[in-house]
Amino acid sequence: MSAFIIEGGHPLKGDITPQGAKNEALQVLCATLLTSEPVRISNIPDIADVANQIRLLEDIGVKVTRHTRNDMTFQADALNPEYLESEEFLTRSSRLRGSVMFLGPLLARYGHAMTSKPGGDQIGRRRLDTHFLGFRKLGADFIYDRVHGTFDIRAEKGLKGAWMLLDEASVTGTANIIMAAVLAKGETTIYNAACEPYIQQLCRLLNAMGADITGIASNLLTIRGVERLHGAEHLILPDMVEVGSFIGMAAMCGDGVRIRNVRYDQLGIIPDTFRRLGIEVQQEDDDIVVPRQDHYEIDSFIDGSFMTLADAPWPGLTPDLLSVLLVVSTQAKGSVLIHQKMFESRLFFVDKLIDMGAQIILCDPHRAVVVGHDKQLPLHGGRMTSPDIRAGIALLIAAMSAKGTSRIDNIGQIDRGYQDIEQRLSALGAVIRREE
């Protein structure tokens, strides 16, 4: 198991460029299964979750041509149907949450798909009902084997377009249903669809491949099924969660940091959320500049009431940034309530911050009150373990701002979502060493 050894207190200064969006990559990689023609995707992040998804695609028969580290062509013209039903495939897919999005494309193209209950971050209950209820609306049947945790989905008569109201605006559920519907007969209407930039990008790729999707960027999608899809090229957006992570790092321990080529128009309320914590976030063309923050004060609502930051479906605040916002709040002036609505285990890492000297009250699994130190009482180094991707990067930010040396174990979790993070932060002045 790998660990990071971090010497805190070194200011970050300079330029950094965000990687490609992890969540978008996992979706558009699955979309390559919908055609036998080549699909070229660039700005793919070289991170563990994406690498595992690509290896799984190769194992089921997808040809992968690597032009560069982050630019690849995928061709699914000779899939191995036997492997798709093998115990090895089911075991491997259970270790990667993104594998659940194989279902929609395989169901659309072959009328049959199997998977195991997928893995991923252990951040609370992450049900898959939305996926399967959507497939059922399109005419598929499924059997869930509770003993082995496997799903067997079939559409022997083919998929047919339907009107559906999703029970929740699930991002992966919406993606899966879209990919199933693009080859279904007739028209499909998805209401209460997720509309995150990841979903918008998936729809744009599918339309470039010959699909007919309208309503992109809204929660009401209309999909007119087509006979077949063809090849296309696609550029993945910068990762907005990484952009937010860098804003948090620059606020807590920066001496002037420029985040380059962020696609500011796709960041939603992320910059303004950091501004609510009193952080100066400047836009310069398509860059974000965070000057040195010797002091930042948490805002209050217009009526003077206590500031609350809560996650919500897009265009609300992404839940993936609440861990970072919580850490940044520990050195602000004032107090804030962090309300993690979607997942009931994501705030459990705060005990590690409390051990480092943070003043945090964990009210319940979903809410934490942070009393900021106004940079008068820095955090102190400690030993901790990364429980998931986003908590891991939050702990790394805390360690870089702390006095003394910290150790973070289980950094494989961080590697799942952040490419070459120690080298990139070291270039800004951080002192981080990886220990195997």
C-alpha positions, 0 to 999 in steps of 0.5 A, a space after each residue: 500500500 502506498 502513502 504520501 509523506 507531506 511536509 506542510 507549510 510550503 506555499 504553492 506558486 505558479 501555474 497548473 492545468 487540470 486533467 480531463 474530467 474523470 466522470 465524463 471519461 468513464 461515460 464516453 468510453 462506454 459509448 464507444 461500445 455502441 458502434 463498430 467504427 473507430 471513436 477517437 477520444 482525447 484529453 483522457 485522464 491517466 488515472 486508476 479508475 479510467 485505466 481499469 475501465 480501458 483494460 476492461 474494454 480491451 478484455 471484452 474485445 475492444 481494440 485500443 490504439 494509444 496515440 499518446 498518453 491521453 489520446 486514444 482510439 477505440 473500436 468495438 467491432 469484435 466483442 467477445 460475447 462469452 467473456 461478457 458472461 464469464 465469472 471473471 468479467 462479473 468479478 472484475 466489473 464488481 470492482 469498478 463502478 463505471 462498469 455499470 455503464 456498459 449495460 446500456 450500450 450492450 443492451 442496445 447493441 446486442 439485446 443482452 447484458 450482465 454485470 455485478 453490483 459495482 464497486 467504487 467509493 464507499 460513501 454510503 448507499 448508491 442504489 441502481 434502481 434508476 438504471 433498471 427502471 429505465 431499462 424496463 421502460 424501454 422494454 427490457 427484463 432483468 433478474 437480480 441474483 441477490 446471492 451472487 449480486 449479479 444482474 441479467 438484463 435482456 431485451 429479446 424483442 428489442 428496445 422501444 422508445 418510451 416516456 419516463 420520469 426518473 425517480 432521481 436525477 442519477 448521472 450514471 442512470 441517465 447516461 445508461 438510459 441515454 445510451 440504451 435509447 439511442 438505438 431503440 425504435 421510436 422516441 424516448 423522453 427522459 424527464 428529471 434527467 441529470 444535466 451535468 456537463 458530463 451528460 451534456 458531453 456524452 450527448 454531444 458525442 452520441 450526436 456526432 456519432 449519428 444519434 438524435 438527441 435534443 434538450 441537451 443541458 436541460 432535465 428533459 431529453 428527447 431521443 429519437 432512435 436511429 438504426 446505427 451509429 458511426 465513428 466520431 472524435 471527442 474532446 473531454 472537458 477539464 475536470 471541474 472537481 479538480 479545478 475546485 480542488 486547486 482553488 481550495 489548495 490555492 486558498 489555504 496554502 497558495 502564494 498566487 496560483 493560476 489554474 489554466 484552461 478551466 472551461 469557465 463556462 462549464 464550472 457552474 456555481 463552483 467559483 461563486 461557492 468558494 467566493 462565499 467562503 471569502 476566497 478571491 477567485 479571479 477569472 482571466 479569459 479561460 484561466 482562474 487566478 487565486 491570489 495569496 489569501 492571508 485571510 478569508 471570511 465566510 459570508 452570510 445569507 442576505 438576511 444575516 443567517 448562518 451560511 450553509 453549503 449543500 450539494 444538489 443535482 446540477 446546476 447545483 453544487 457537485 457533492 464531489 467538492 464538499 470535502 474540499 470546501 469543508 477543509 478550506 473552511 477550517 482556516 476561514 474566519 467564521 462558521 459554516 454548515 456543510 450539508 452532504 445530502 446525497 451520501 451518508 458516509 462522506 463526512 466521516 473523514 472529519 475525525 482526521 481533521 479534528 485530530 489535526 486541530 480543526 474545530 468541527 462538529 459532526 451533527 449527523 452523517 449528513 451535516 457538519 458545522 465548521 468553526 474557522 480558525 482564520 489562519 490563526 491556529 494552523 492545522 498540525 501534521 498527523 497520520 491519516 488514511 484516505 477513505 475515498 477519492 474526494 476525502 483523500 484530496 481534502 486530507 492532502 490539502 489539509 496536510 499541505 497547509 499544516 505545520 509539521 509532517 503528515 502521512 496519508 495511507 491508502 493513496 490508491 484512492 487519490 490515484 483513482 481520481 487525480 493524475 500525477 498529483 504529487 509531481 504536479 503539486 511539487 512543481 508548484 512548491 509542495 513537498 510531497 514524497 510517495 512511499 511504497 
